[in-house]
């Protein structure tokens, strides 16, 4: 037995309340279960109970055993003086307030349905990939789809915390935040951290001054990424090198904190050289990128907005030292979709919140237009249950796995909730 289960039982009133008595045989009537406290202090605040006809208002503390009160040193903590009911699974000792008055105790095991206990034990003792793997497909579509939508919003909320930090660092410069997030996600998984460190090494005011200078912006990015230190006798390379030295001196640039970009295990279209040129091209062609990102809500319009390629040199190169077949190397729709999932949609969500608006149907419709992501976690979930193949689904499933399944938070999950209460 775990306290989490007892919290769940109390919070959801998942126990018989028709005839409820304390261990001293006093009658209990519950008017208000109280507010669940996830921080330090009693487990439920502001409960209202009648004990033997006497109305009490205060807090409720929950333990597996009554003696846990002393194990957790509550007897010397004044924060627990206002506890009006001690809810336990097993009563093994009396507990007292600091004024020596005894706290009434409810032994919960006499009032919880055996079926609920069995379902909980079976779920929590599972050794599968996820606790509910064998029963996952049995969850009703109405509960499942509503939960996925909630999980997607939760994931946006989590990402918006990162955006809020960037906003604070940039004095609420949304353009600067978009620049950092976009550059970070241009690096995908392999170069994400390196590109983000690159973005953080440059003040966005410098980028603004170079948006009409394609070569200057490329020189800035390649130089800060430490890609211009080789002895390559190429006109383009030497031009970038010369331009970067000028920019470095003019703006006092420093790239000591920039992580090294990686080429290993990447296909040539994903080489950091190509991604940095595409990024520079995007910013020199779209001077009002943030405004465009906020006003657009159609997937095809985003694909047009981000349909940018590389500068002339990179049409025949993947690295500085070797030529290749001519190719414009345009950003693919699948790559743009990833930018939308990881950058644009979280930013639009956060911007709407800053304007006092909640998530709207247009944003939900946009995420549903994007194809489901292809990764091992999503694939495993799809093997368990048929579901809509959109990126809302994949983002929700990632949130489910990371924040609920991996942390055994089945009691806080709508899926686990339904399975625990099923046929109890």
N, C-alpha and C positions, 0 to 999 in steps of 0.2 A: 504494500500500500504506500502511496506517495501523497504528499500534501497537495500537489497540483490537482489530483483527482478530487480531493476533499474540497478544494477551492471551487472546482467545476461544479460539484454537487450542490454546494451552498449557493453559488452565484446563479445557477439555473434552476434552483429549487427542485432538484432532481431527487427528492426524497419525500416520503409520506409525511404530510403535515396535519392530517386529520386529528390524531391524538399524539401530541408531542410533549414529552416530559424530560425534566432534568434528571440527573443521577440521584437527586434527592426527592424525586417523584413530584416536583412542582410542574404545573402545566405551563406550556410555552405557546404563545400566539405571536406569529411573525407579522408585523405590519410593514416593515421595510427591511430588506436583507442588508442594506448598506451599499456603499460604493467601494468597488474592488481597488485596493491600494497596491500598486506595483513597486513602491519604494519602501524605504525603511519604516518601521512602525507596524501597528496592528493591521491585519489582513483586510478588514472591511471597516470603512468609516461610516459614521452617522446612521447606524442601524436603529430601528425602533421595534421594541419587543414588549410583550406583556408577560410577566412571570408571576404566576399565581395572582393574576388580576392587577398587579402593580406595573404601570407603564414605565419603561426604561428607554432612554436614548443615549447612545454611545457607540463603542466599537466592538467588533467581534474578532477574536483571535482563533486561528485554526491550527491544530497539530494532529499528528498521527496518534501520539500518546499524550496523556495529560502531563506526564513527567517531562515532556519536551519543553514545557514552560520554564523549568529550572535549567535544563540543558542549554537553553538559549539565553539564560540570565535575565528573563523578563521580570523576575521578582525585584531586581534592583534598578529597573528602568522605569522612570516616571511616565514615559510615553504610553505605558500599558495600564496606568491607574484608571483609565476611563473605559476599560474593557468590561462590558456588561454580560457577555456570554462567551464561554470557552467551548468551542466545538471540536470534538476529538473523535477519532475512530475507536480508540480503546481507552477507557478510563482506568488509570492505575494509581492515581493519587489526587488529593484535593490541592487547589492552588488558591493563593490569597493575594489581595492587594496590599500596598504598603501600610494601610491602616488596619491590617489584619482581618478585614472582612473577606469572607469566602466568595469566590467568583462562581456563579452557577455554571454547571457543565452539561452539555448535550452530547451523549454518546451516539454518534451518527450511524454506527453499523446496524443498529436495530431498525433503522428506517429506510435503508437503501435497498432497492430491488436487487435480488441476486443476479438477475439477467444483466443488469447494468454493470455489476462488478465483474462478471465473467467476460463480457465484451471488452471491458477496459483491460483486464489482465491479458486476454488473447492478443489484443492490439499491441500493448506495450512490451510483451515478451517475444514478439516476432523478430526473427533474425534475417528477414528478407531485405531487399534493396531499399524499400520503404516499408514501414510497419504495416500498412494496409494493402500491400501488393496483391494479396489473394482476393481481396474484396473490393478493390478499387473500381472495377467495372460495374459493380452493383449500385453505385451511387446514382441517384436520379438526376436526369439532365437539368432539371430546373435548379436544384441546389448546386449542382456542379458548375453550370454556366454562370450563375450569379456570383459564385465564389471566385471563379476565374476573373471576372470583371473587377471584383473587389481587390484581388491579388495584384492585378495590373495597376490599379490606382495606388496600392501600397508601394509597388516598385517605383512608380513615378514620384511618390512622396519621398522615398529614400534618395532617389537621384536628385530631387530638388534641394535636399540638404547640402549636397556637394555644390550645386549651383549657387545656393545662398552664401556659402563660404567664399566662392569666387567673386560674387557680387560685392561682398564686404571688402575683400582685398582690393577690388578695382574701383571703389567708391561708386558702386551702382552703375558701372559702365557696361550695359548689356552687349554692346558691340565687342568689347574686349573679352567678355565671358564667352560669347559665341566663337570668337577667334581661338581661344584656348581649348574649348571643348571640341571644336571641329578638328583642330590640328591633332589633338590627342587621339581622336577616333579615326583619323586618316592613317594612323599607325597600326590599326587593328590590334590583334593580341600581342604579336611579337614586338612591335615598336611603339605600343601605346604609351608606356612610361617614358621612353626616350623622347617621343614627340611632345609629350606633356611637359617634360623638363625643358625642352626647347621653347615651347610657348611661354613658359614662366620666366625664361631668361631675357625676354624682349618686352619692353614697355609698348603697349599698343599704340601710343602716340607715334612711335617710330614707324609702325606698319602703316598708319594713316598717311604719313608723309611719303610713303613709297608706293601707294596704290596706283599711281600713274606711271610707275617705272617697273616694268616686268622683270628686267634683268637685275635691277636693284633689289627687288624683293626676293628673287631667287638667290642672289648673293648673300643676303641677310640670313636666309634659312639654311643654305648649305654651309655658310661660314660658322654660324652658331652651332650647327650639327657636327662641326669639326670634319667636314668633308673636303676641305680645300688645302690640305697640308702636304699633298703628294707632289712629286716632281713630274708633272704632266705638261708637255709642251703642246698644248692645244689652245687655239685662239679664244674659244669660248671659256675654257677653264681658267686661262690666265686673266681674262676680262673679269670673271667672277671674283677671282682672287684679289685683283686690284680694287674692284668696287668694294669688296668686303673690308679690306684694310682701311679704306677711306671712311666707310660707315662705322667701323669699330672705333676709329679715332674721334669722329665727329660726335657720336652718341655715347661714347664711353662704354661700349659693349663688353660683356664678360660672359664666357661660356663654360667656366670651370664647373658649374653644377649640372651641365647638360650630360645626360647619359649617352653612351655610345650606341649608334644605330646598328641594327643587325640585318645581315643579308642571309644568314644561314637558315635553311629550311623554308625559304620563301621562293615562290615562283617569280620569274622576272617581272610580270606586271605589278607585283606587290613590293618590289624593291623600294627601299626608302627614297632613293633618288627620283624614281618615277612619281611616288606619292607627293614628295615635296614640290616637284615641278607642277603637278596638277593643282596642288593647293595654292601655289603662288599664282597660277593662271586664273584660278577661281577668284582670288581676291583682287587681281588687277582688272578683271572683266566685270565684277559685280561690286560696285562701290557702296551700295545700300543693301548689303546682304541681310542684315538683321531685319530691316523693314520688310524685305521680300519674304523672309522666312516666316514672319509673324502674319502677314496678310494672306499667304497661300495656304489652302487647305485641301487641294486636290493632288493625288499622287502623281498623275501625269505632268502636272505643272512643276512639281518638285524634280521630276526626272529631267525636264527641260532646263530648269534652273541650274542643276548640277552637272549637266552634260558638257563637261569641260575636259580638254585634253592637256597635252604638255607643250612646252615651248619647242621651237624648231629643232634645236640640238637633240632633244630627247625623242623626237620622232624617229631618229636613226640610232638611238643608244638606249641601253639599260644601265650601263655604268659609264663613267667618264672615259675609260680607256679602250672600249671595244664597240665597234659599230654593229648594227643589226638591220634587219629589213625595215623599210619605211612603215610606220604605223602612227596614227594620231593618238593612240592610247587614251581614248575617252573613258571617263568614269563609267562603269557598267551600272545597269539598273540595280543589280543585287548589291553592289557596293553602296550605292546611294540609299538603298533601303536600310542598310546598317547605319548609315549616318542619320537617317530619320529616326530609327529606333533609339539610338544611343545619344543623339545630340539634339536634333530638332524638336522632337515631340516632348522630351523632358523640359527643354527650354520654353516651348510654347505653354506647357502646363504651368511652369513656374511663373512665367510672365503674366498669365491669366490670374493666378493667385495674387500676384503683386498688384493687379488692377482690381482686386476684390471680386473676381469671378471664379466659379468652380469649373471643373472639367465639363466640356460641352460635347454635344453629339457629333460635331464636326471632327473633333480630335479623336473620338472613339471610332468614327467611321474611317478616318485616315489610317489608324493602326490596323483596322480590320481589312483594309485594302492590301496591306503588305503581306506577302507570303510568309508562312511559318518558317522559323529559323531551323537550320539543320545542324543539330549538335547531339551528342550522346545522351544527354539528360532528356531532351525532348523526344528523341527516338524511343527511349525506354517507356516513357509515359504513353506514347502513341501505341506501343505494343500492348499496353494494359487496357486501353479504352479508346473507342472512336470519338473524335472531337473535331471541332472546326479548325481547319488548317490555316490560321492567320497568325500574324506576329503578336496580336493580343494574347492568343493562347500560349505561344512559346514564352513570352515575357512573364506571363502569369505562372506557368509551370516552373520556370527558373526561380521565381519568388517562392513558390510552394516548396520546392526542394531545399533551397538554401535556408529559408527562414522558419520552416515548419518541420519538414521531414527530417532534415539533418539534425535539428535541435530537439526532436521528440516532442514537439508542441502539438500533439494530436488533439488535445483538449481545446486548443484555441483555433483549430481548423474545422471548417464547416463539413469537410469530408469525414474526418475522424469523429466529429460530433454526431453525424448521422449514423455511422457504423456502431458507435458506442450505445446509442439509444435504440438501435434496431432490434426488434423482437425481444425487448427486455421483459 
